Amino acid sequence: MEIILGKTAGFCEGIKLALNKTEKELINSNKMDCLGDLLHNDQVLSRLKENGLNIINNIKEAKNKVIIRAHGVEKKIYDYAKQNGIEIVDCSCPKVLKIHKLAEELSNNGYYIILIGEPLHAEVIGTFSFCKQGEVIENIEKLKKRIEFLNEQKQIAVITQTTYNLQKFLEIEEYINNNIKKPIKIYNCICNATENRQKETAKIAKEVDYMVIIGGKKSSNTNKLYDISKKNCKRAIMIETVEELYNENLEGINKIGVMAGASTPKESIDEVIKYLKERK
């Protein structure tokens, strides 16, 4: 049985930076608060909690120095922390912070912002908080329903969630260019790591009999990899740990592809590869 592991599988640079920064802070602190899960991986989170990381859901619950996770937060969080003397360690992905700045600048210059992304995703909520006017559009179906209203706006700018599906964005971009009858600024903010991982996943999925996606069930980018796999491979599974493969029927499978989301540690990937190699 041949196993193809994606070269782009595992931690992205933003997650690496957030995790390294948090681990260093925990060395010097007995207790730290993190606003939301630092990353979408229960195994890594459990280890961090054992070392003193406390997950809070509201900045008002803070009793210690507060870690801002890689997804970023709303503008009001920074304001509240400053007003109340709460020390923050900002582990937001640099690319997310760059989008916050872009959204704020465009908004201040009078642009109506179309933010392409998932309305309930932490990154999207954070980014949209920097917009004075605009809306979140999740897919092309919603865009079509809003096209008449959008054509009434004086200036429009489009930005994207960093982990949005590239193919879906390209479809939306084409539709906007063909149906909004005025100059429009479009910024593809999908990060290179996300784009490359999605492209490699599609390529591998087309070449194998079975696709394994490793990552947290709550992870947006991991779920997108799973969706891409299902479209390009007859059989695909998304797992958090290797145990989820134990009862899988692999009879007749000659070639397996393996890809992992941006919050998946190397040890989780290694465990899956080891198990598949030993599996007869």
C-alpha positions, 0 to 999 in steps of 0.5 A: 500500500502506497502512502502519499503525505502532503508536503504542506501538511501540518502547522502553518507559520501563524500557528507555529508563531502563536504556539512558540510564543505561548509556550515561552510565556508559560515558562515564565508564568504559572498561569495565563489566560487565553481568549478562546482556544489557541488553536483547533487541536485538543491534544495540543490544548490539553498539554498547554492547559497542563502547563498553566494555560486557562481558556476564557471566553470573555475578556472580562473573565481575565485574571492573568496576562491574556493570550490573543490567539492566532485567529485575532480578535475584535477591536473592542477587545483591545480597547477593553484591555487597555482601559482596564489595565489587562496585559495582552500577549498578541499571538494573532497571525501577522497576516490577520493583523495585516487584514485588520489594518487593510479593512480599517483603512478602506473603511475609513476611506468610505468603502463599503466592505464585502468580507468573504468568509464564514460569519461565525468564524473568529477571524471573520468576526475580528476583521469585520469589527474594523469595518465601519460599513459593510457585510459578510458574504459567505458564498456566491448564493448570498452574493447574488441576492445582494447584487442589486443593493451592492450596485447602489453603493458608491465605493466597494472593496472586497477582502477575504478570510485567510482560510477561505476556499480558493476555488469558491473565491475565484467564482465569487470574484468572476461574478463580482467583476461581471455584475457590479457595474463600477470600479471595485477593489478586490483583495485576495487575502487567502494566505499562501499556506492555505492556498498551497495546501488546498491545491496540493490536497486536490492534486493528491486526492485525484491520484489516490483511492482513499484520502485521510485528512487530519485535524480538529473537527472545529478547524475551518481550514481542515474542514475545507481540506475534507470538502476538497478531498470528497470532491476529488476522491471516492473515499475520504475521512477526516480524523483528529487522532489515529484511533479513528482509523482503527475500524476503517475498512481499507480492503482494496485500497492501494494508494492512500493520501494524507493531508493535515490542517494548519493546527495539526502537530507533527506527532499526530501526522507521524502516528497516522503514517506509522499506523498506515505503514503497519496496517496490512 
